[in-house]
Amino acid sequence: MPLLEISGLAKQFGGLKALGGVDFTIDEGEIVSVIGPNGAGKTTFFNTISGMYPPDSGVILFEGEDIAGLTPDRIAKRGISRTYQNVRLFPNMTVLENVMVAQHCRTSRGVFSALFQTPAFLREEEEIRQRGKEVLGFFGTRLTGYRFDQPAFVLSYANRRRLEIARAMAAQPRLLLLDEPTAGMNPRETRELTGLIGKLRSERGFTVVVIEHDMRVVRDVSDRVVVLDHGVKIAEGTYEEVSSNDDVITAYLGRPAGEGSS
Amino acid sequence: MTTTLPRATRGLDIDRRKVIVGGLLAGSVASFLSAIGMVETFDERMIIDPILSLGYAALVWIPVLFGYRVSQRVALEGMEAPRVGAGNVLAGALVGAIGGGMLGLFAVLVDAVNVRNVLLNVTPALVDLLSFHQPVAVGALLLVAVGAALGALGGVAHLFNPRVKSAIVSGVAWILLFSFTELVFGDIFDDLGMLSVDRLIYAADRGLTLGAALVIFGGAALGSLRFKGRASGAVARFQAMPEEKRRSRAFYFAAAVMLAGLLLPSVFGSYLNEVLATVGLFMLMGIGLNVVVGFAGLLDLGYVAFFAVGAYTTAVLTSPLSPNIAPEMAFFEALPFVLLMAALAGLVVGTPVIRMRGDYLAIVTLAFGEIARLLFQADWLKGTFGGAQGILRIGKGSIHTYFGYVVVASGVVALLVGFLRWREGRRLDRIGGPARLPGNSTPGLGITIMAGGLGAIVFGLLFPSFATWTVTGIDSEAVFRMVMVFVAIAAFVSWRLQDSRVGRAWMAMREDEQVAESMGINVVTAKLLAFVIGAMLASLGGALFAVKIGTIFPASFKIVQSIIILVIVIVGGMGSLRGVAIGALVLIGILGGPTQTGLLREFQEYKLLLYGVILVYMMLQRPEGLLPSARRSRELHQEEFLQDAWIKTQEGAAAVAEVAAEEAEEER
């Protein structure tokens, strides 16, 4: 059984058909890239999976159960967690608090245990803190040490992106949705992050869907590439297959050209 | 290489535009204060017996302050530091003269033309007062002269060094403090049997004696010279302490304040106790609203509704005169129902506004506040809530506190908690390592808590008279103690919640609701929880208010109450417990609540004006509030914080080096 199985996913905003019946599957342990020109519906695709908008039609089976139309917090609890194209951290919370708050759906202590600070509460707080630190350690020393207590808005752009990934990891999902994780990074940072995306699977066991514009990253990380254009899947396959597909080249360049590597 | 810097100003070079604008502003403010009757009302109160009344004091500060501000020269970077000298004094004097002239003109005008149809407070007595009991023309000239002199005084202030300046300011502040708190000190000296001291300080017909004023000024000024910087040094040292130590210090400080709050009322005298009980009530509600607005970021403008629910539920359940339902419960029997009703009210208000944000939420909650008041006032529910006549004899005028039982019961709870802490501490000691962190249990902490619990049990059993300790509404001392206990509970609740999973969820929701939701936070529950907890804390305030006053009417629950509670939270510092406490002390303690008087009884009529002035000033100069939470001040000063983080700390330097290294590598 695939981890995520989507069929006929459609979403329309007024007259604009953002998604027109997309089918998509991903197996446990795969890394799949979603590419496409601007306005192809990639982010809408993520937004409907993560529950920010309910889809107009279609089925989203996650671990065999339909999650279409559930609220975002339910979906997060089931095990899908995401990052945003334009980084959306909690800027005035500290780095550590950002990853601590992401564990909300994996923890349960409520008002009363907080009031009386029961041993169970203190233990859980400690676990949340430790797990937060551990997740931040995934990025080497970039987000650790004195960074723990710095507010997130102090971070450099690349570090914000890293923190956002760490926050998504801290929610302990099975499926990670990364929306343009390398946008705005310099080549060196991009290379580093490409390696880390691979480690997300090999070391942490996440299944990853990634929206990406940098074709080198796409080539290096993905098992499979899905191409969207105008809300429709126009191609799917390995990087090599997709990059030589005529439809894809047309979508990107607007005319059939002979040699097409983007 | 040295270059001559462009010169800022020459010695006597005066910015004419600034002087004229400043003078006209000063004159307008002075005329305004006179026209609304402040000067005349305040004239009855003396500050320093023969020479200065509060009425004149309300005018005196204007030329001094404007003179000071206008003659201030800003040192610009890259410019020669402006020289201070005769130019400052001249500018100050001119500002004062223009201001005084304008006020004089005002006096002449209102003397010649009768404007009392429009401005009720412009009386012949006011004109007489403004012209120093001379003919108006002479008085106007005198005003120019006095204005010039005072303005010059403001200008002269620039010639002093900062230490002297702050010494003078603190001298004046202490004189005002002693004079404003005359009634309070009178009561305290009376209670301590030191009436002779009272006679020494205060003149027979109110106001400080000249000698006392001089002594106070001298003492305060000397004290300021001697101890300047000590307080901020202590604060800095406190902030430099490690987290664990800071927590325990803060805890001891809070405990000391609580203890003082329980012991001091017996010497405070009834007036101060009355004022402080009001402060406590508003502090309680401020703490509650802070949970909703400060923590969860939900701007609730109808908070008074929950206050009203608390008050009315108490009234209906305890008063024998409540129309239909009158179970005549005791206060503490009714309290669980009060909390229950408030929680329900929180849900009722919270549910429809779940999907609203910002302005829309504010407007809808504003409407809910009014709806609540109108329901309590409606004839339709007159059978339950008494309509416009309200409900009388709430709590039959007294509260049986079962204080002794409460003490024994909390002792038992403390024993249990202490035991659990002790066991947890032992467990952590066995594990050792990273689990042993500040804030976690230690066996010692457990034993301390157990000892405290044991002490409470012994205390409760030894003094059985406490078991029937009864508070009557008119006994302001006991009421104040009760209020303190409730404030402590509210503060404890909100302090514990702030640093928990729930508090973090609120924080995230305040930052970015959509993202918080997709990180797995159920915003519906989180919002409702904030509303319910806020409502329950407000209902505690309402319950106490009802028994304290003994009678409630719908008119006590107007919108202005909600606004004032919000102003307390904003002025004190949103999201900060200390801030709310200070906000309530400053605003309610000094100016008074919407219907209650504060220390400055004379300000009663002009309270809302002053609230407005304070709020505008705070928003312009210190939007994060008096004692903001660290997070909030970071938020409002991101730019400065970024620079600090970047430049001042070693980490910043390290980060600079790191980026440089990266760039170097990139080029290779």
Interface residues (C-beta under 8 A of the other chain):
Chain A: S50 G51 M52 T71 P72 D73 I75 A76 K77 S81 R82 Y84 R88 L89 F90 P91 N92 M93 E97 M100 V101 A102 H104 C105 R106 T107 R109 G110 V111 A114 L115 F116 Q117 T118 P119 F121 L122 E124 E125 E126 I128 R129 Q130 Y146 Q150 P151 F153 V154 S156 R167 A171 N186 P187 R188
Chain B: V417 L420 R421 R423 E424 P434 A435 L437 G439 N440 S441 F492 V493 R496 L497 S500 R501 V502 G503 R504 A505 M507 A508 E511 D512 Q514 V515 A516 E517 S518 M519 G520 I521 N522 V523 L529 I533 R631 R634 E635 Q638 F641 L642 A645 E651 A655 V659 E662 E665 E666
